[in-house]
Amino acid sequence: MDQAEEPEKKESLLDRLVIAFDRLLSERLVSASSVVVFRMCFGLIMAWECKRFLTKDWIERYYQQPEFFFTYYGFDWVRPLPGDWMFVHFWVLGGLAILIFLGLFYRVAAWLFFFGFTYVFLLDKTNYLNHFYLISLVSFLMAILPLNRYFSLDALIWPRLKSEVVPLWTVNILRFIIGVPYFFGGIAKINPDWLRGEPMRSWMQDASFPGFFAGIGTSEFMAYFMSYGGLLFDLLIVPFLIWRKTRIFAYMIAVCFHLTNVYLFHIGIFPWMMIAVTTIFFAPEWANSLFTKVKKIIPKKSVLATASSPKPFLKSKRLHGFLVLFIILNILIPLRHWAIPGTVHWNEQGHRFSWHMKLRSKAIKLEFLAVDRDTGKKWTIDQTAYLTKRQRKKMKPKPDMIIQFVHYMDKVYKKEGKDNVAIYANVYGRLNDRKNQRLVNQNIDLTKRELHEIHRTWVVPLYSR
């Protein structure tokens, strides 16, 4: 009698995750040309961004003029360098970016750039930008990846370092971090306002379109087309970039998308950076022919043109374990606001670091009322005496910055000998096309509330339409 066949064992979710991570962190060797292009593009664009800071008035406006800085939780100790040293800091960052481009003293340059740029990022919430957050994440990964083994001055100086191949996980981890803003930008768009065409409808109404395109640009069709087009683009672009048959078409769509953002929103280097680094989704050998042409120009004896016995790649379970943790955190952090009651676009809890890019429009008015309980004297706080114009603008819609300023003013008044001052915030405005409503309970003394609360009961919930 034949023995009964054993039923097939079904793979658990954990088994599937293990398989997925194993493929993602594969040690299979592939061409290094794609990561070299990534390194060069990143270095040049970062040098360009540092030049923008140095040639505009941003350093003075952002780091020299303010008396108070909206620091991040746990980073109250981070302060701008005194005098003109912030200018020196950006000159150094620009120099480090050039070293990254050249692949010269790459490890040191990449680590110093990561710490130097992240330091700038942490100085003030006022200057938060999603692409600055992305730059910190990417520069951190670049510091631990072997991106200087091919077409680099390091390989010229230390020939044994040279290799025309890298482990596949080097390419995959860069693909992951570049794919994160796309995918979670799409997840964030799955909200009631975006699905009914807001705030895109309002933005298109305010935009200026030439001649014939004026009627189309402000039409109801265009509001929905742009909203759902952006949603589908963010959710599908990464799978289409990964799939070889649709990769070129998807990249062309990505270029058009980012160029449209350049025209409509004027958002700095972000579109240009994404156009450049999204090439990491091409096959690892896509730039081989480009480097082959360059090799023909280089003298035959140069290590950039000749092969050698490369130094072995580091294979470490600890490194792979750390990368797994990095991946998990970058999946969970953008979703954390789902665990917080309320509407994230209104209460702003969990809004930063979640890739909520150009998703909402808030028009807010704000004033602070101080009351000396000992004398009964009342006065409106003059925000212009303590905050720059940019800081006041960025603070208005963000409750965490509002209460930070209140606690700062409480310290100011205590230094002046006013130990019993209550401060109330009169904040009202609208989200997208809704009617005006209060953002903060005007009857609550914010000096008595904790600076970092998980549940901000003093924030008024968003009313329905």
C-alpha positions in Angstrom: 0.0 0.0 0.0 1.4 3.4 -1.0 2.2 5.7 1.8 -0.2 8.7 1.9 1.4 11.8 0.6 2.2 14.4 3.2 0.3 17.7 2.7 2.4 20.6 1.4 3.5 22.9 4.2 2.2 26.4 3.6 4.7 29.3 3.9 3.9 31.6 6.8 4.1 35.4 6.6 7.4 35.2 8.5 8.8 32.7 6.0 7.9 35.0 3.1 9.5 38.0 4.8 12.7 36.0 5.4 12.8 35.0 1.7 12.1 38.6 0.6 14.9 40.0 2.8 17.3 37.2 1.6 16.7 38.2 -2.0 17.0 41.9 -1.2 20.3 41.4 0.6 21.7 39.0 -2.0 25.5 38.7 -2.2 25.4 37.9 -5.9 27.9 40.1 -7.7 26.7 42.6 -10.3 28.2 45.4 -12.3 29.2 48.5 -10.2 28.4 51.0 -13.0 24.9 51.9 -11.7 26.0 52.7 -8.2 29.0 54.7 -9.5 26.5 56.8 -11.5 24.4 57.1 -8.4 27.5 58.3 -6.4 28.5 60.8 -8.9 25.0 62.3 -9.4 24.5 62.5 -5.7 27.8 64.2 -5.1 27.2 66.8 -7.9 23.7 67.6 -6.8 24.8 68.0 -3.2 27.6 70.4 -4.3 25.0 72.3 -6.2 22.7 72.5 -3.2 25.5 73.8 -1.0 26.3 76.4 -3.6 22.7 77.5 -3.5 22.9 78.0 0.3 26.1 80.0 -0.1 25.0 82.2 -2.9 21.6 83.0 -1.6 20.7 84.6 1.8 19.5 81.3 3.3 22.4 80.9 5.8 21.9 84.3 7.3 18.0 84.0 7.3 17.9 80.4 8.6 20.8 80.3 11.1 22.0 83.8 12.0 18.9 85.9 12.3 16.7 83.7 14.5 17.0 84.1 18.3 14.9 80.9 18.9 15.1 77.6 17.1 12.3 75.0 16.9 14.5 72.0 17.8 13.5 68.3 17.4 12.7 66.2 20.4 16.0 65.0 22.0 18.1 67.4 20.0 17.6 70.6 22.1 21.4 70.8 22.3 21.9 71.2 18.6 22.7 74.9 17.8 24.0 76.8 14.8 27.7 77.6 14.8 28.6 81.1 15.9 29.5 84.0 13.7 30.2 83.1 10.1 31.1 79.5 10.8 27.9 78.3 9.3 29.2 79.7 5.9 32.4 77.7 6.5 30.3 74.6 7.3 28.5 74.8 4.0 31.8 75.3 2.1 33.1 72.1 3.8 29.9 70.3 2.9 30.3 71.3 -0.7 33.9 70.1 -0.7 32.9 66.8 0.8 30.2 66.4 -1.9 32.9 66.9 -4.5 35.0 64.2 -2.8 32.0 61.9 -2.9 31.7 62.6 -6.7 35.4 61.9 -7.3 35.4 58.9 -4.9 38.4 60.4 -3.1 38.8 59.5 0.6 35.3 58.3 0.1 34.5 56.7 3.4 35.7 59.7 5.5 34.0 62.2 3.1 30.7 60.2 3.1 30.5 59.9 6.9 31.5 63.6 7.4 28.9 64.7 4.9 26.2 62.6 6.6 26.9 64.0 10.0 27.4 67.5 8.7 24.2 67.6 6.6 22.1 65.9 9.3 23.4 68.5 11.8 22.0 71.2 9.5 18.7 69.3 9.1 18.3 69.1 12.9 18.8 72.8 13.6 15.2 73.9 13.1 11.9 72.3 12.3 11.2 75.5 10.4 13.4 74.3 7.6 12.1 70.7 7.4 11.9 69.4 3.8 11.1 65.8 2.8 14.1 65.8 0.4 16.4 67.0 3.2 15.3 64.0 5.2 15.9 61.8 2.2 19.4 63.2 1.7 20.2 62.3 5.3 19.0 58.7 4.8 20.8 58.3 1.5 24.1 59.8 2.7 24.0 57.5 5.7 23.6 54.5 3.4 26.4 55.7 1.1 28.8 55.9 4.0 28.5 52.2 4.6 28.3 51.0 0.9 31.3 50.2 -1.3 30.6 52.9 -3.9 34.3 53.9 -4.3 35.6 50.7 -5.9 35.1 51.7 -9.5 35.9 54.9 -11.4 37.2 56.6 -8.2 40.4 58.3 -7.2 40.5 55.9 -4.2 40.9 53.0 -6.7 43.6 55.0 -8.4 45.5 55.5 -5.1 44.8 52.1 -3.6 44.6 49.6 -6.6 43.6 46.6 -4.5 40.4 48.5 -3.6 39.3 48.5 -7.3 36.5 46.2 -8.4 34.1 46.4 -11.3 31.4 44.5 -9.4 29.5 45.0 -6.2 27.1 42.8 -4.2 23.5 43.0 -5.4 22.3 44.2 -2.0 24.3 47.4 -2.5 22.1 48.2 -5.5 18.9 46.9 -3.8 19.2 49.0 -0.6 19.6 52.1 -2.7 16.6 51.1 -4.8 14.6 50.6 -1.6 15.4 54.0 -0.1 14.7 55.8 -3.4 11.4 53.8 -3.7 10.2 54.8 -0.2 9.3 58.4 -1.0 7.4 57.3 -4.1 5.4 54.5 -2.5 4.6 56.2 0.8 3.8 59.4 -1.1 1.1 57.3 -2.8 -0.1 55.7 0.4 -0.5 59.2 1.9 -2.7 60.3 -1.0 -5.3 57.7 -0.1 -7.3 60.1 2.0 -10.8 61.6 1.5 -9.7 65.1 0.5 -7.2 63.9 -2.2 -9.7 61.5 -3.6 -12.2 64.3 -4.1 -9.7 66.5 -5.9 -8.5 68.7 -3.0 -6.2 70.6 -2.7 -5.2 70.0 -6.3 -8.4 71.8 -7.4 -7.6 74.9 -5.4 -3.9 74.9 -6.6 -4.9 74.6 -10.2 -7.4 77.5 -9.8 -4.6 79.7 -8.5 -2.0 78.6 -11.1 -1.4 80.7 -14.2 -1.8 78.9 -17.6 -1.2 80.5 -20.9 -4.0 81.1 -23.5 -5.8 78.0 -24.5 -4.6 75.9 -21.6 -6.2 78.3 -19.0 -9.6 76.7 -19.3 -8.2 73.1 -19.3 -5.9 73.7 -16.4 -8.6 75.0 -14.1 -11.2 72.5 -15.2 -12.8 69.9 -12.9 -11.4 67.2 -15.1 -7.9 68.4 -14.6 -8.3 68.5 -10.8 -9.2 64.8 -10.8 -6.7 63.9 -13.5 -3.8 65.5 -11.5 -5.0 64.0 -8.2 -5.6 60.4 -9.4 -2.6 60.6 -11.8 -0.3 61.5 -8.9 -1.8 58.8 -6.8 -1.3 56.1 -9.4 2.1 57.4 -10.3 3.4 57.1 -6.7 1.9 53.7 -6.1 2.9 52.1 -9.4 6.1 53.8 -10.5 8.4 51.5 -8.4 6.9 48.2 -9.6 7.1 49.5 -13.2 10.7 50.6 -12.8 11.6 47.2 -11.4 9.9 45.3 -14.2 12.4 45.3 -17.2 9.7 45.5 -19.9 8.2 48.7 -18.5 11.3 50.2 -17.1 12.2 52.7 -19.8 8.6 53.9 -20.2 8.2 54.3 -16.4 11.4 56.3 -16.2 10.2 58.6 -19.0 6.9 59.1 -17.0 9.0 59.8 -13.9 11.0 62.5 -15.7 7.8 64.1 -17.0 6.3 64.0 -13.5 9.3 65.7 -11.9 9.5 68.3 -14.6 5.9 69.1 -14.1 6.6 69.6 -10.4 9.5 72.0 -11.3 7.0 74.1 -13.3 4.1 74.0 -10.9 5.7 74.1 -7.4 9.3 75.3 -7.6 10.6 72.8 -5.0 14.3 73.2 -5.3 16.6 70.3 -6.1 14.2 67.5 -5.2 12.8 66.9 -8.8 16.3 67.0 -10.3 17.7 64.7 -7.6 15.0 62.2 -8.2 15.4 62.2 -11.9 19.1 61.4 -11.4 19.0 58.8 -8.6 16.0 57.0 -10.0 18.4 55.5 -12.6 19.4 53.1 -9.8 16.3 51.0 -10.9 18.0 50.3 -14.3 19.9 47.1 -14.7 23.2 47.3 -12.8 25.1 47.1 -16.0 23.2 49.8 -17.8 26.1 52.3 -17.8 28.8 49.8 -18.7 29.0 51.2 -22.3 29.4 54.7 -21.0 32.4 53.7 -18.8 33.8 51.6 -21.6 34.0 54.7 -23.8 35.6 56.7 -21.0 38.2 53.8 -20.5 39.3 54.3 -24.1 40.4 57.8 -23.3 42.3 56.8 -20.1 45.9 55.5 -20.4 46.1 51.7 -20.6 48.2 51.5 -17.4 45.7 53.4 -15.3 43.9 51.3 -12.6 40.7 52.9 -13.8 41.2 51.0 -17.1 42.8 47.8 -15.9 41.7 45.0 -13.6 43.3 43.9 -10.4 42.7 41.5 -7.5 40.2 43.4 -5.5 40.0 43.5 -1.8 37.1 41.1 -0.7 33.8 42.6 0.1 32.7 42.7 3.7 30.2 39.9 4.5 28.7 40.5 7.9 25.6 39.2 9.4 25.6 42.2 11.7 25.6 44.5 8.7 22.8 42.6 7.0 20.8 42.6 10.3 21.3 46.3 10.6 20.0 46.9 7.0 17.0 44.8 7.8 16.3 47.0 10.8 16.8 50.1 8.6 14.3 48.8 6.1 11.7 47.9 8.8 12.0 51.4 10.4 11.6 53.1 7.1 8.4 51.1 6.5 6.9 51.7 10.0 7.8 55.4 10.6 5.7 56.7 7.7 2.7 54.8 9.0 3.0 55.8 12.6 0.3 58.5 12.4 -2.3 55.8 11.9 -1.9 54.9 15.6 -2.6 58.5 16.6 -6.2 59.7 16.8 -7.3 62.5 14.5 -6.5 63.8 11.1 -2.8 64.0 10.5 -3.1 66.9 8.0 -4.8 68.9 10.7 -3.1 68.0 14.0 0.2 67.3 12.2 1.1 64.4 14.5 3.2 62.0 12.5 3.2 64.3 9.5 7.0 64.8 9.3 9.1 61.8 8.1 6.1 60.3 6.5 6.5 61.5 2.9 3.3 63.7 3.0 4.5 65.8 0.1 2.2 68.6 -1.3 -1.0 66.9 0.1 -2.8 69.7 1.9 -3.4 73.4 2.0 -3.8 75.2 5.3 -4.7 78.8 5.8 -4.2 79.7 9.5 -4.3 82.8 11.7 -2.5 82.8 15.0 -2.0 85.1 18.0 -0.9 84.6 21.5 -2.5 86.1 24.6 -0.5 86.4 27.8 -2.1 87.0 31.2 -0.2 87.9 34.3 -2.2 86.2 37.0 -0.7 88.2 39.8 -1.6 91.6 38.3 -4.4 90.7 35.9 -2.6 92.4 33.1 -3.2 91.1 29.6 -1.2 91.6 26.4 -0.8 90.1 22.9 2.7 88.6 22.4 4.6 90.4 19.6 5.8 87.4 17.6 8.0 89.5 15.4 10.2 90.3 18.3 11.2 86.7 18.8 10.7 84.9 15.5 11.6 85.5 11.9 8.9 85.8 9.2 9.7 82.3 7.9 9.4 80.8 11.4 6.1 82.5 12.0 4.7 81.2 8.8 5.8 77.6 9.4 4.6 77.7 13.1 1.0 78.7 12.3 -0.4 75.3 11.2 1.8 73.1 13.5 0.6 72.6 17.1 4.0 71.1 18.2 5.8 74.3 17.1 3.1 76.5 18.7 3.5 74.9 22.1 7.3 75.0 21.7 7.1 78.8 21.3 4.8 79.1 24.3 7.2 77.2 26.5 10.0 79.4 25.2 8.0 82.6 26.1 7.3 81.1 29.5 11.1 81.0 30.1 11.5 84.5 28.8 8.9 85.9 31.1 10.4 84.0 34.1 13.8 85.6 33.4 12.0 89.0 33.4 10.6 88.2 36.9 7.1 87.3 35.7 6.7 83.9 37.3 2.9 83.5 37.0 2.1 84.2 33.3 -0.5 82.1 31.5 -0.3 81.9 27.7 -3.3 81.1 25.4 -3.2 80.5 21.7 -5.9 81.9 19.4 -5.5 79.7 16.3 -8.1 79.3 13.6 -8.2 78.6 9.9 -9.1 76.0 7.4 -7.8 72.8 5.8 -8.1 72.7 2.1 -11.6 74.0 1.1 -13.3 73.5 4.4 -14.8 76.3 6.5 -12.7 78.0 9.2 -12.5 76.4 12.6 -10.2 76.5 15.7 -7.0 74.5 15.7 -6.2 75.0 19.4 -8.5 75.3 22.4 -8.2 79.0 23.3 -9.2 78.4 26.9 -6.3 76.2 27.8 -3.1 77.6 29.3 -0.4 76.0 27.2 2.3 76.7 29.7 0.7 74.0 31.8 0.7 71.4 29.1 3.6 69.0 28.5 5.8 69.9 25.6 5.8 66.4 24.0 2.4 64.8 24.5 1.3 61.8 22.5 -2.4 62.8 22.7 -2.8 66.5 22.4 -6.2 67.0 23.9 -5.7 70.8 23.5 -5.8 70.5 19.7 -9.4 70.8 18.5 -10.4 67.8 16.2 -11.1 68.5 12.6 -14.8 69.0 11.8 -16.4 67.3 8.9 -17.3 69.3 5.7 
